Amino acid sequence: MDERYNDRFGPVSAETARKLELSRIETENMESRDLRCPICGYRIGTVYTDRKGHVSIKCRKCKFDGVINLAYFRRQKTGRAGRVHAR
Ligand SMILES: [Zn+2]
């Protein structure tokens, strides 16, 4: 298991562990891309190809708090490295 979390919340149930494992396996053959803040470009999370629609985001950097339609904010896929420099 790769998932990391604060263990002060105790061990997860077998059911949750199974769902986490399944979720991870399902994404292995999926393409992913970074979900970035539309204002400052801060990386908020990762979205997979089956993710569509609207998502509510909160940016830790510029404090943008709002809803975006993922269709309007497509970015280049992760793995095509080179252009984006982590700061
Ligand atoms: Zn931001």
PDB file of the backbone (N, CA, C, O) and the ligand in Angstrom, with CONECT records:
HET     ZN  A 101       1
ATOM      1  N   MET A   1       0.830  -1.217   0.000  1.00  0.00           N
ATOM      2  CA  MET A   1       0.000   0.000   0.000  1.00  0.00           C
ATOM      3  C   MET A   1       0.856   1.255   0.000  1.00  0.00           C
ATOM      4  O   MET A   1       1.780   1.399   0.801  1.00  0.00           O
ATOM      5  N   ASP A   2       0.541   2.130  -0.885  1.00  0.00           N
ATOM      6  CA  ASP A   2       1.294   3.367  -1.003  1.00  0.00           C
ATOM      7  C   ASP A   2       0.643   4.527  -0.278  1.00  0.00           C
ATOM      8  O   ASP A   2       1.289   5.529   0.033  1.00  0.00           O
ATOM      9  N   GLU A   3      -0.623   4.379  -0.017  1.00  0.00           N
ATOM     10  CA  GLU A   3      -1.353   5.517   0.525  1.00  0.00           C
ATOM     11  C   GLU A   3      -0.761   5.950   1.849  1.00  0.00           C
ATOM     12  O   GLU A   3      -0.414   5.143   2.711  1.00  0.00           O
ATOM     13  N   ARG A   4      -0.663   7.256   1.968  1.00  0.00           N
ATOM     14  CA  ARG A   4      -0.125   7.801   3.210  1.00  0.00           C
ATOM     15  C   ARG A   4      -1.180   8.650   3.867  1.00  0.00           C
ATOM     16  O   ARG A   4      -1.889   9.418   3.217  1.00  0.00           O
ATOM     17  N   TYR A   5      -1.266   8.500   5.129  1.00  0.00           N
ATOM     18  CA  TYR A   5      -2.190   9.326   5.888  1.00  0.00           C
ATOM     19  C   TYR A   5      -1.711   9.332   7.322  1.00  0.00           C
ATOM     20  O   TYR A   5      -0.852   8.550   7.729  1.00  0.00           O
ATOM     21  N   ASN A   6      -2.287  10.224   8.052  1.00  0.00           N
ATOM     22  CA  ASN A   6      -1.900  10.360   9.442  1.00  0.00           C
ATOM     23  C   ASN A   6      -2.510   9.218  10.254  1.00  0.00           C
ATOM     24  O   ASN A   6      -3.732   9.092  10.330  1.00  0.00           O
ATOM     25  N   ASP A   7      -1.660   8.390  10.859  1.00  0.00           N
ATOM     26  CA  ASP A   7      -2.201   7.204  11.513  1.00  0.00           C
ATOM     27  C   ASP A   7      -2.842   7.493  12.862  1.00  0.00           C
ATOM     28  O   ASP A   7      -3.277   6.576  13.560  1.00  0.00           O
ATOM     29  N   ARG A   8      -2.900   8.764  13.226  1.00  0.00           N
ATOM     30  CA  ARG A   8      -3.629   9.036  14.465  1.00  0.00           C
ATOM     31  C   ARG A   8      -5.119   8.831  14.264  1.00  0.00           C
ATOM     32  O   ARG A   8      -5.890   8.794  15.223  1.00  0.00           O
ATOM     33  N   PHE A   9      -5.520   8.698  12.992  1.00  0.00           N
ATOM     34  CA  PHE A   9      -6.927   8.396  12.737  1.00  0.00           C
ATOM     35  C   PHE A   9      -7.203   6.900  12.804  1.00  0.00           C
ATOM     36  O   PHE A   9      -8.325   6.442  12.589  1.00  0.00           O
ATOM     37  N   GLY A  10      -6.150   6.155  13.108  1.00  0.00           N
ATOM     38  CA  GLY A  10      -6.341   4.729  13.281  1.00  0.00           C
ATOM     39  C   GLY A  10      -6.308   3.985  11.964  1.00  0.00           C
ATOM     40  O   GLY A  10      -6.312   4.595  10.895  1.00  0.00           O
ATOM     41  N   PRO A  11      -6.274   2.665  12.042  1.00  0.00           N
ATOM     42  CA  PRO A  11      -6.236   1.863  10.814  1.00  0.00           C
ATOM     43  C   PRO A  11      -7.557   1.976  10.056  1.00  0.00           C
ATOM     44  O   PRO A  11      -8.626   2.083  10.657  1.00  0.00           O
ATOM     45  N   VAL A  12      -7.464   1.949   8.747  1.00  0.00           N
ATOM     46  CA  VAL A  12      -8.689   2.007   7.962  1.00  0.00           C
ATOM     47  C   VAL A  12      -9.359   0.645   7.971  1.00  0.00           C
ATOM     48  O   VAL A  12      -8.717  -0.379   8.204  1.00  0.00           O
ATOM     49  N   SER A  13     -10.638   0.647   7.717  1.00  0.00           N
ATOM     50  CA  SER A  13     -11.370  -0.614   7.690  1.00  0.00           C
ATOM     51  C   SER A  13     -10.964  -1.418   6.457  1.00  0.00           C
ATOM     52  O   SER A  13     -10.419  -0.872   5.497  1.00  0.00           O
ATOM     53  N   ALA A  14     -11.230  -2.694   6.498  1.00  0.00           N
ATOM     54  CA  ALA A  14     -10.906  -3.559   5.365  1.00  0.00           C
ATOM     55  C   ALA A  14     -11.628  -3.088   4.116  1.00  0.00           C
ATOM     56  O   ALA A  14     -11.090  -3.154   3.011  1.00  0.00           O
ATOM     57  N   GLU A  15     -12.840  -2.617   4.299  1.00  0.00           N
ATOM     58  CA  GLU A  15     -13.626  -2.125   3.169  1.00  0.00           C
ATOM     59  C   GLU A  15     -12.979  -0.897   2.541  1.00  0.00           C
ATOM     60  O   GLU A  15     -12.868  -0.797   1.320  1.00  0.00           O
ATOM     61  N   THR A  16     -12.557   0.027   3.381  1.00  0.00           N
ATOM     62  CA  THR A  16     -11.898   1.227   2.866  1.00  0.00           C
ATOM     63  C   THR A  16     -10.577   0.870   2.203  1.00  0.00           C
ATOM     64  O   THR A  16     -10.245   1.401   1.144  1.00  0.00           O
ATOM     65  N   ALA A  17      -9.827  -0.022   2.822  1.00  0.00           N
ATOM     66  CA  ALA A  17      -8.547  -0.440   2.251  1.00  0.00           C
ATOM     67  C   ALA A  17      -8.755  -1.064   0.878  1.00  0.00           C
ATOM     68  O   ALA A  17      -7.962  -0.845  -0.038  1.00  0.00           O
ATOM     69  N   ARG A  18      -9.807  -1.831   0.741  1.00  0.00           N
ATOM     70  CA  ARG A  18     -10.108  -2.484  -0.535  1.00  0.00           C
ATOM     71  C   ARG A  18     -10.446  -1.442  -1.593  1.00  0.00           C
ATOM     72  O   ARG A  18      -9.999  -1.537  -2.735  1.00  0.00           O
ATOM     73  N   LYS A  19     -11.233  -0.456  -1.208  1.00  0.00           N
ATOM     74  CA  LYS A  19     -11.614   0.597  -2.152  1.00  0.00           C
ATOM     75  C   LYS A  19     -10.413   1.422  -2.581  1.00  0.00           C
ATOM     76  O   LYS A  19     -10.296   1.812  -3.742  1.00  0.00           O
ATOM     77  N   LEU A  20      -9.523   1.685  -1.634  1.00  0.00           N
ATOM     78  CA  LEU A  20      -8.308   2.426  -1.961  1.00  0.00           C
ATOM     79  C   LEU A  20      -7.448   1.644  -2.941  1.00  0.00           C
ATOM     80  O   LEU A  20      -6.929   2.191  -3.915  1.00  0.00           O
ATOM     81  N   GLU A  21      -7.309   0.368  -2.666  1.00  0.00           N
ATOM     82  CA  GLU A  21      -6.506  -0.493  -3.529  1.00  0.00           C
ATOM     83  C   GLU A  21      -7.107  -0.544  -4.935  1.00  0.00           C
ATOM     84  O   GLU A  21      -6.391  -0.417  -5.928  1.00  0.00           O
ATOM     85  N   LEU A  22      -8.405  -0.727  -5.008  1.00  0.00           N
ATOM     86  CA  LEU A  22      -9.085  -0.758  -6.303  1.00  0.00           C
ATOM     87  C   LEU A  22      -8.906   0.554  -7.055  1.00  0.00           C
ATOM     88  O   LEU A  22      -8.636   0.567  -8.256  1.00  0.00           O
ATOM     89  N   SER A  23      -9.060   1.647  -6.334  1.00  0.00           N
ATOM     90  CA  SER A  23      -8.928   2.964  -6.953  1.00  0.00           C
ATOM     91  C   SER A  23      -7.546   3.129  -7.572  1.00  0.00           C
ATOM     92  O   SER A  23      -7.399   3.630  -8.686  1.00  0.00           O
ATOM     93  N   ARG A  24      -6.542   2.697  -6.824  1.00  0.00           N
ATOM     94  CA  ARG A  24      -5.181   2.849  -7.294  1.00  0.00           C
ATOM     95  C   ARG A  24      -4.946   1.983  -8.542  1.00  0.00           C
ATOM     96  O   ARG A  24      -4.346   2.435  -9.518  1.00  0.00           O
ATOM     97  N   ILE A  25      -5.423   0.747  -8.494  1.00  0.00           N
ATOM     98  CA  ILE A  25      -5.240  -0.162  -9.624  1.00  0.00           C
ATOM     99  C   ILE A  25      -5.929   0.393 -10.871  1.00  0.00           C
ATOM    100  O   ILE A  25      -5.392   0.312 -11.975  1.00  0.00           O
ATOM    101  N   GLU A  26      -7.118   0.956 -10.683  1.00  0.00           N
ATOM    102  CA  GLU A  26      -7.879   1.467 -11.822  1.00  0.00           C
ATOM    103  C   GLU A  26      -7.171   2.615 -12.535  1.00  0.00           C
ATOM    104  O   GLU A  26      -7.352   2.814 -13.736  1.00  0.00           O
ATOM    105  N   THR A  27      -6.363   3.368 -11.790  1.00  0.00           N
ATOM    106  CA  THR A  27      -5.697   4.513 -12.413  1.00  0.00           C
ATOM    107  C   THR A  27      -4.381   4.132 -13.069  1.00  0.00           C
ATOM    108  O   THR A  27      -3.761   4.960 -13.736  1.00  0.00           O
ATOM    109  N   GLU A  28      -3.948   2.897 -12.890  1.00  0.00           N
ATOM    110  CA  GLU A  28      -2.638   2.523 -13.401  1.00  0.00           C
ATOM    111  C   GLU A  28      -2.535   2.658 -14.905  1.00  0.00           C
ATOM    112  O   GLU A  28      -1.473   2.997 -15.428  1.00  0.00           O
ATOM    113  N   ASN A  29      -3.616   2.401 -15.600  1.00  0.00           N
ATOM    114  CA  ASN A  29      -3.585   2.507 -17.056  1.00  0.00           C
ATOM    115  C   ASN A  29      -4.260   3.776 -17.569  1.00  0.00           C
ATOM    116  O   ASN A  29      -4.561   3.897 -18.756  1.00  0.00           O
ATOM    117  N   MET A  30      -4.486   4.693 -16.682  1.00  0.00           N
ATOM    118  CA  MET A  30      -5.135   5.942 -17.076  1.00  0.00           C
ATOM    119  C   MET A  30      -4.104   7.051 -17.198  1.00  0.00           C
ATOM    120  O   MET A  30      -3.064   7.052 -16.539  1.00  0.00           O
ATOM    121  N   GLU A  31      -4.433   7.978 -18.056  1.00  0.00           N
ATOM    122  CA  GLU A  31      -3.587   9.159 -18.127  1.00  0.00           C
ATOM    123  C   GLU A  31      -4.049  10.144 -17.070  1.00  0.00           C
ATOM    124  O   GLU A  31      -5.229  10.221 -16.729  1.00  0.00           O
ATOM    125  N   SER A  32      -3.104  10.876 -16.574  1.00  0.00           N
ATOM    126  CA  SER A  32      -3.452  11.856 -15.559  1.00  0.00           C
ATOM    127  C   SER A  32      -2.883  13.208 -15.953  1.00  0.00           C
ATOM    128  O   SER A  32      -1.981  13.319 -16.784  1.00  0.00           O
ATOM    129  N   ARG A  33      -3.428  14.202 -15.340  1.00  0.00           N
ATOM    130  CA  ARG A  33      -2.865  15.535 -15.548  1.00  0.00           C
ATOM    131  C   ARG A  33      -3.002  16.308 -14.250  1.00  0.00           C
ATOM    132  O   ARG A  33      -3.815  15.978 -13.387  1.00  0.00           O
ATOM    133  N   ASP A  34      -2.202  17.323 -14.138  1.00  0.00           N
ATOM    134  CA  ASP A  34      -2.279  18.141 -12.940  1.00  0.00           C
ATOM    135  C   ASP A  34      -3.514  19.009 -12.987  1.00  0.00           C
ATOM    136  O   ASP A  34      -3.878  19.545 -14.034  1.00  0.00           O
ATOM    137  N   LEU A  35      -4.136  19.137 -11.870  1.00  0.00           N
ATOM    138  CA  LEU A  35      -5.195  20.126 -11.722  1.00  0.00           C
ATOM    139  C   LEU A  35      -4.545  21.346 -11.081  1.00  0.00           C
ATOM    140  O   LEU A  35      -4.066  21.302  -9.948  1.00  0.00           O
ATOM    141  N   ARG A  36      -4.547  22.427 -11.840  1.00  0.00           N
ATOM    142  CA  ARG A  36      -3.838  23.608 -11.350  1.00  0.00           C
ATOM    143  C   ARG A  36      -4.794  24.760 -11.108  1.00  0.00           C
ATOM    144  O   ARG A  36      -5.840  24.878 -11.746  1.00  0.00           O
ATOM    145  N   CYS A  37      -4.411  25.591 -10.183  1.00  0.00           N
ATOM    146  CA  CYS A  37      -5.175  26.785  -9.894  1.00  0.00           C
ATOM    147  C   CYS A  37      -5.199  27.676 -11.148  1.00  0.00           C
ATOM    148  O   CYS A  37      -4.153  27.954 -11.733  1.00  0.00           O
ATOM    149  N   PRO A  38      -6.403  28.123 -11.557  1.00  0.00           N
ATOM    150  CA  PRO A  38      -6.480  28.960 -12.757  1.00  0.00           C
ATOM    151  C   PRO A  38      -5.876  30.342 -12.539  1.00  0.00           C
ATOM    152  O   PRO A  38      -5.573  31.035 -13.510  1.00  0.00           O
ATOM    153  N   ILE A  39      -5.701  30.741 -11.335  1.00  0.00           N
ATOM    154  CA  ILE A  39      -5.170  32.068 -11.029  1.00  0.00           C
ATOM    155  C   ILE A  39      -3.650  32.067 -10.985  1.00  0.00           C
ATOM    156  O   ILE A  39      -2.999  32.853 -11.673  1.00  0.00           O
ATOM    157  N   CYS A  40      -3.101  31.197 -10.186  1.00  0.00           N
ATOM    158  CA  CYS A  40      -1.659  31.253  -9.961  1.00  0.00           C
ATOM    159  C   CYS A  40      -0.915  30.020 -10.461  1.00  0.00           C
ATOM    160  O   CYS A  40       0.315  30.001 -10.467  1.00  0.00           O
ATOM    161  N   GLY A  41      -1.644  28.996 -10.878  1.00  0.00           N
ATOM    162  CA  GLY A  41      -0.981  27.818 -11.422  1.00  0.00           C
ATOM    163  C   GLY A  41      -0.499  26.821 -10.392  1.00  0.00           C
ATOM    164  O   GLY A  41       0.164  25.838 -10.723  1.00  0.00           O
ATOM    165  N   TYR A  42      -0.833  27.078  -9.154  1.00  0.00           N
ATOM    166  CA  TYR A  42      -0.429  26.154  -8.094  1.00  0.00           C
ATOM    167  C   TYR A  42      -1.105  24.801  -8.307  1.00  0.00           C
ATOM    168  O   TYR A  42      -2.286  24.734  -8.648  1.00  0.00           O
ATOM    169  N   ARG A  43      -0.350  23.735  -8.103  1.00  0.00           N
ATOM    170  CA  ARG A  43      -0.903  22.399  -8.326  1.00  0.00           C
ATOM    171  C   ARG A  43      -1.804  22.003  -7.157  1.00  0.00           C
ATOM    172  O   ARG A  43      -1.366  21.889  -6.013  1.00  0.00           O
ATOM    173  N   ILE A  44      -3.063  21.801  -7.487  1.00  0.00           N
ATOM    174  CA  ILE A  44      -4.032  21.492  -6.452  1.00  0.00           C
ATOM    175  C   ILE A  44      -4.228  19.989  -6.315  1.00  0.00           C
ATOM    176  O   ILE A  44      -4.478  19.493  -5.216  1.00  0.00           O
ATOM    177  N   GLY A  45      -4.119  19.277  -7.402  1.00  0.00           N
ATOM    178  CA  GLY A  45      -4.310  17.837  -7.336  1.00  0.00           C
ATOM    179  C   GLY A  45      -4.069  17.221  -8.695  1.00  0.00           C
ATOM    180  O   GLY A  45      -3.524  17.852  -9.601  1.00  0.00           O
ATOM    181  N   THR A  46      -4.482  15.987  -8.816  1.00  0.00           N
ATOM    182  CA  THR A  46      -4.320  15.261 -10.064  1.00  0.00           C
ATOM    183  C   THR A  46      -5.677  14.773 -10.515  1.00  0.00           C
ATOM    184  O   THR A  46      -6.459  14.262  -9.714  1.00  0.00           O
ATOM    185  N   VAL A  47      -5.957  14.930 -11.792  1.00  0.00           N
ATOM    186  CA  VAL A  47      -7.216  14.397 -12.307  1.00  0.00           C
ATOM    187  C   VAL A  47      -6.910  13.362 -13.380  1.00  0.00           C
ATOM    188  O   VAL A  47      -5.911  13.446 -14.094  1.00  0.00           O
ATOM    189  N   TYR A  48      -7.793  12.399 -13.466  1.00  0.00           N
ATOM    190  CA  TYR A  48      -7.627  11.321 -14.434  1.00  0.00           C
ATOM    191  C   TYR A  48      -8.611  11.505 -15.581  1.00  0.00           C
ATOM    192  O   TYR A  48      -9.522  12.332 -15.526  1.00  0.00           O
ATOM    193  N   THR A  49      -8.398  10.715 -16.610  1.00  0.00           N
ATOM    194  CA  THR A  49      -9.150  10.935 -17.843  1.00  0.00           C
ATOM    195  C   THR A  49     -10.651  10.716 -17.682  1.00  0.00           C
ATOM    196  O   THR A  49     -11.436  11.210 -18.492  1.00  0.00           O
ATOM    197  N   ASP A  50     -11.049  10.001 -16.673  1.00  0.00           N
ATOM    198  CA  ASP A  50     -12.490   9.789 -16.507  1.00  0.00           C
ATOM    199  C   ASP A  50     -13.134  10.882 -15.653  1.00  0.00           C
ATOM    200  O   ASP A  50     -14.323  10.817 -15.339  1.00  0.00           O
ATOM    201  N   ARG A  51     -12.350  11.864 -15.291  1.00  0.00           N
ATOM    202  CA  ARG A  51     -12.868  12.948 -14.462  1.00  0.00           C
ATOM    203  C   ARG A  51     -13.429  14.034 -15.364  1.00  0.00           C
ATOM    204  O   ARG A  51     -12.734  14.565 -16.230  1.00  0.00           O
ATOM    205  N   LYS A  52     -14.686  14.350 -15.147  1.00  0.00           N
ATOM    206  CA  LYS A  52     -15.331  15.371 -15.961  1.00  0.00           C
ATOM    207  C   LYS A  52     -16.197  16.239 -15.067  1.00  0.00           C
ATOM    208  O   LYS A  52     -16.478  15.911 -13.914  1.00  0.00           O
ATOM    209  N   GLY A  53     -16.604  17.347 -15.637  1.00  0.00           N
ATOM    210  CA  GLY A  53     -17.565  18.175 -14.928  1.00  0.00           C
ATOM    211  C   GLY A  53     -16.921  19.233 -14.061  1.00  0.00           C
ATOM    212  O   GLY A  53     -15.810  19.699 -14.315  1.00  0.00           O
ATOM    213  N   HIS A  54     -17.641  19.585 -13.057  1.00  0.00           N
ATOM    214  CA  HIS A  54     -17.248  20.714 -12.233  1.00  0.00           C
ATOM    215  C   HIS A  54     -16.628  20.254 -10.924  1.00  0.00           C
ATOM    216  O   HIS A  54     -17.027  19.246 -10.340  1.00  0.00           O
ATOM    217  N   VAL A  55     -15.666  21.000 -10.494  1.00  0.00           N
ATOM    218  CA  VAL A  55     -15.018  20.659  -9.247  1.00  0.00           C
ATOM    219  C   VAL A  55     -14.795  21.940  -8.449  1.00  0.00           C
ATOM    220  O   VAL A  55     -14.426  22.982  -8.991  1.00  0.00           O
ATOM    221  N   SER A  56     -15.026  21.832  -7.182  1.00  0.00           N
ATOM    222  CA  SER A  56     -14.808  22.960  -6.285  1.00  0.00           C
ATOM    223  C   SER A  56     -13.375  22.888  -5.776  1.00  0.00           C
ATOM    224  O   SER A  56     -12.942  21.861  -5.254  1.00  0.00           O
ATOM    225  N   ILE A  57     -12.658  23.969  -5.930  1.00  0.00           N
ATOM    226  CA  ILE A  57     -11.256  23.939  -5.519  1.00  0.00           C
ATOM    227  C   ILE A  57     -10.942  25.067  -4.549  1.00  0.00           C
ATOM    228  O   ILE A  57     -11.604  26.104  -4.507  1.00  0.00           O
ATOM    229  N   LYS A  58      -9.906  24.812  -3.781  1.00  0.00           N
ATOM    230  CA  LYS A  58      -9.372  25.830  -2.894  1.00  0.00           C
ATOM    231  C   LYS A  58      -7.882  25.849  -3.093  1.00  0.00           C
ATOM    232  O   LYS A  58      -7.214  24.823  -2.965  1.00  0.00           O
ATOM    233  N   CYS A  59      -7.363  27.009  -3.405  1.00  0.00           N
ATOM    234  CA  CYS A  59      -5.922  27.114  -3.639  1.00  0.00           C
ATOM    235  C   CYS A  59      -5.242  27.549  -2.349  1.00  0.00           C
ATOM    236  O   CYS A  59      -5.621  28.533  -1.714  1.00  0.00           O
ATOM    237  N   ARG A  60      -4.229  26.779  -1.988  1.00  0.00           N
ATOM    238  CA  ARG A  60      -3.515  27.118  -0.753  1.00  0.00           C
ATOM    239  C   ARG A  60      -2.603  28.309  -0.941  1.00  0.00           C
ATOM    240  O   ARG A  60      -2.206  28.965   0.022  1.00  0.00           O
ATOM    241  N   LYS A  61      -2.274  28.581  -2.195  1.00  0.00           N
ATOM    242  CA  LYS A  61      -1.278  29.618  -2.440  1.00  0.00           C
ATOM    243  C   LYS A  61      -1.924  30.996  -2.554  1.00  0.00           C
ATOM    244  O   LYS A  61      -1.594  31.911  -1.800  1.00  0.00           O
ATOM    245  N   CYS A  62      -2.868  31.138  -3.524  1.00  0.00           N
ATOM    246  CA  CYS A  62      -3.448  32.466  -3.742  1.00  0.00           C
ATOM    247  C   CYS A  62      -4.818  32.606  -3.091  1.00  0.00           C
ATOM    248  O   CYS A  62      -5.443  33.664  -3.168  1.00  0.00           O
ATOM    249  N   LYS A  63      -5.285  31.532  -2.447  1.00  0.00           N
ATOM    250  CA  LYS A  63      -6.555  31.531  -1.717  1.00  0.00           C
ATOM    251  C   LYS A  63      -7.780  31.588  -2.629  1.00  0.00           C
ATOM    252  O   LYS A  63      -8.889  31.874  -2.177  1.00  0.00           O
ATOM    253  N   PHE A  64      -7.567  31.311  -3.914  1.00  0.00           N
ATOM    254  CA  PHE A  64      -8.733  31.205  -4.792  1.00  0.00           C
ATOM    255  C   PHE A  64      -9.630  30.100  -4.273  1.00  0.00           C
ATOM    256  O   PHE A  64      -9.163  29.012  -3.936  1.00  0.00           O
ATOM    257  N   ASP A  65     -10.907  30.383  -4.213  1.00  0.00           N
ATOM    258  CA  ASP A  65     -11.877  29.422  -3.695  1.00  0.00           C
ATOM    259  C   ASP A  65     -13.078  29.486  -4.610  1.00  0.00           C
ATOM    260  O   ASP A  65     -13.852  30.442  -4.553  1.00  0.00           O
ATOM    261  N   GLY A  66     -13.245  28.486  -5.453  1.00  0.00           N
ATOM    262  CA  GLY A  66     -14.362  28.540  -6.375  1.00  0.00           C
ATOM    263  C   GLY A  66     -14.534  27.255  -7.149  1.00  0.00           C
ATOM    264  O   GLY A  66     -13.899  26.238  -6.871  1.00  0.00           O
ATOM    265  N   VAL A  67     -15.408  27.334  -8.125  1.00  0.00           N
ATOM    266  CA  VAL A  67     -15.747  26.164  -8.922  1.00  0.00           C
ATOM    267  C   VAL A  67     -15.151  26.327 -10.310  1.00  0.00           C
ATOM    268  O   VAL A  67     -15.211  27.409 -10.893  1.00  0.00           O
ATOM    269  N   ILE A  68     -14.590  25.280 -10.826  1.00  0.00           N
ATOM    270  CA  ILE A  68     -14.153  25.300 -12.220  1.00  0.00           C
ATOM    271  C   ILE A  68     -14.755  24.132 -12.971  1.00  0.00           C
ATOM    272  O   ILE A  68     -14.991  23.063 -12.408  1.00  0.00           O
ATOM    273  N   ASN A  69     -15.000  24.355 -14.259  1.00  0.00           N
ATOM    274  CA  ASN A  69     -15.406  23.275 -15.150  1.00  0.00           C
ATOM    275  C   ASN A  69     -14.130  22.706 -15.752  1.00  0.00           C
ATOM    276  O   ASN A  69     -13.379  23.411 -16.425  1.00  0.00           O
ATOM    277  N   LEU A  70     -13.900  21.445 -15.506  1.00  0.00           N
ATOM    278  CA  LEU A  70     -12.647  20.846 -15.955  1.00  0.00           C
ATOM    279  C   LEU A  70     -12.473  20.942 -17.463  1.00  0.00           C
ATOM    280  O   LEU A  70     -11.346  20.972 -17.957  1.00  0.00           O
ATOM    281  N   ALA A  71     -13.573  20.991 -18.193  1.00  0.00           N
ATOM    282  CA  ALA A  71     -13.483  21.089 -19.652  1.00  0.00           C
ATOM    283  C   ALA A  71     -12.847  22.401 -20.091  1.00  0.00           C
ATOM    284  O   ALA A  71     -12.248  22.467 -21.164  1.00  0.00           O
ATOM    285  N   TYR A  72     -12.969  23.437 -19.282  1.00  0.00           N
ATOM    286  CA  TYR A  72     -12.400  24.736 -19.636  1.00  0.00           C
ATOM    287  C   TYR A  72     -10.951  24.878 -19.222  1.00  0.00           C
ATOM    288  O   TYR A  72     -10.248  25.785 -19.669  1.00  0.00           O
ATOM    289  N   PHE A  73     -10.517  23.983 -18.374  1.00  0.00           N
ATOM    290  CA  PHE A  73      -9.168  24.131 -17.818  1.00  0.00           C
ATOM    291  C   PHE A  73      -8.315  22.896 -18.080  1.00  0.00           C
ATOM    292  O   PHE A  73      -7.692  22.342 -17.175  1.00  0.00           O
ATOM    293  N   ARG A  74      -8.307  22.495 -19.308  1.00  0.00           N
ATOM    294  CA  ARG A  74      -7.460  21.363 -19.660  1.00  0.00           C
ATOM    295  C   ARG A  74      -6.017  21.825 -19.753  1.00  0.00           C
ATOM    296  O   ARG A  74      -5.702  22.868 -20.326  1.00  0.00           O
ATOM    297  N   ARG A  75      -5.176  21.029 -19.184  1.00  0.00           N
ATOM    298  CA  ARG A  75      -3.761  21.331 -19.252  1.00  0.00           C
ATOM    299  C   ARG A  75      -3.064  20.171 -19.915  1.00  0.00           C
ATOM    300  O   ARG A  75      -3.639  19.099 -20.105  1.00  0.00           O
ATOM    301  N   GLN A  76      -1.819  20.403 -20.263  1.00  0.00           N
ATOM    302  CA  GLN A  76      -1.071  19.309 -20.849  1.00  0.00           C
ATOM    303  C   GLN A  76      -0.913  18.190 -19.836  1.00  0.00           C
ATOM    304  O   GLN A  76      -0.907  18.406 -18.624  1.00  0.00           O
ATOM    305  N   LYS A  77      -0.787  17.004 -20.372  1.00  0.00           N
ATOM    306  CA  LYS A  77      -0.716  15.845 -19.506  1.00  0.00           C
ATOM    307  C   LYS A  77       0.585  15.816 -18.723  1.00  0.00           C
ATOM    308  O   LYS A  77       1.621  16.315 -19.160  1.00  0.00           O
ATOM    309  N   THR A  78       0.490  15.225 -17.575  1.00  0.00           N
ATOM    310  CA  THR A  78       1.711  15.009 -16.812  1.00  0.00           C
ATOM    311  C   THR A  78       2.511  13.927 -17.511  1.00  0.00           C
ATOM    312  O   THR A  78       1.953  13.111 -18.245  1.00  0.00           O
ATOM    313  N   GLY A  79       3.768  13.918 -17.295  1.00  0.00           N
ATOM    314  CA  GLY A  79       4.602  12.922 -17.934  1.00  0.00           C
ATOM    315  C   GLY A  79       5.250  13.505 -19.170  1.00  0.00           C
ATOM    316  O   GLY A  79       6.284  13.015 -19.623  1.00  0.00           O
ATOM    317  N   ARG A  80       4.649  14.554 -19.722  1.00  0.00           N
ATOM    318  CA  ARG A  80       5.302  15.246 -20.822  1.00  0.00           C
ATOM    319  C   ARG A  80       6.132  16.348 -20.189  1.00  0.00           C
ATOM    320  O   ARG A  80       5.782  17.526 -20.253  1.00  0.00           O
ATOM    321  N   ALA A  81       7.200  15.958 -19.599  1.00  0.00           N
ATOM    322  CA  ALA A  81       7.982  16.882 -18.796  1.00  0.00           C
ATOM    323  C   ALA A  81       8.735  17.866 -19.657  1.00  0.00           C
ATOM    324  O   ALA A  81       8.830  17.710 -20.875  1.00  0.00           O
ATOM    325  N   GLY A  82       9.262  18.865 -19.016  1.00  0.00           N
ATOM    326  CA  GLY A  82      10.096  19.793 -19.761  1.00  0.00           C
ATOM    327  C   GLY A  82       9.668  21.228 -19.572  1.00  0.00           C
ATOM    328  O   GLY A  82      10.473  22.087 -19.214  1.00  0.00           O
ATOM    329  N   ARG A  83       8.397  21.484 -19.814  1.00  0.00           N
ATOM    330  CA  ARG A  83       7.982  22.884 -19.794  1.00  0.00           C
ATOM    331  C   ARG A  83       7.757  23.427 -18.394  1.00  0.00           C
ATOM    332  O   ARG A  83       8.131  24.555 -18.073  1.00  0.00           O
ATOM    333  N   VAL A  84       7.150  22.613 -17.589  1.00  0.00           N
ATOM    334  CA  VAL A  84       6.760  23.098 -16.282  1.00  0.00           C
ATOM    335  C   VAL A  84       7.905  22.909 -15.299  1.00  0.00           C
ATOM    336  O   VAL A  84       8.433  21.809 -15.135  1.00  0.00           O
ATOM    337  N   HIS A  85       8.265  23.973 -14.668  1.00  0.00           N
ATOM    338  CA  HIS A  85       9.313  23.883 -13.667  1.00  0.00           C
ATOM    339  C   HIS A  85       8.703  24.016 -12.282  1.00  0.00           C
ATOM    340  O   HIS A  85       7.994  24.976 -11.981  1.00  0.00           O
ATOM    341  N   ALA A  86       8.990  23.058 -11.474  1.00  0.00           N
ATOM    342  CA  ALA A  86       8.503  23.135 -10.101  1.00  0.00           C
ATOM    343  C   ALA A  86       9.293  24.194  -9.362  1.00  0.00           C
ATOM    344  O   ALA A  86      10.511  24.305  -9.503  1.00  0.00           O
ATOM    345  N   ARG A  87       8.589  24.948  -8.592  1.00  0.00           N
ATOM    346  CA  ARG A  87       9.283  25.976  -7.833  1.00  0.00           C
ATOM    347  C   ARG A  87       9.199  25.715  -6.361  1.00  0.00           C
ATOM    348  O   ARG A  87       9.733  26.488  -5.565  1.00  0.00           O
TER     349      ARG A  87
HETATM  350 ZN    ZN A 101      -3.923  29.923  -6.785  1.00  0.00          ZN2+
END
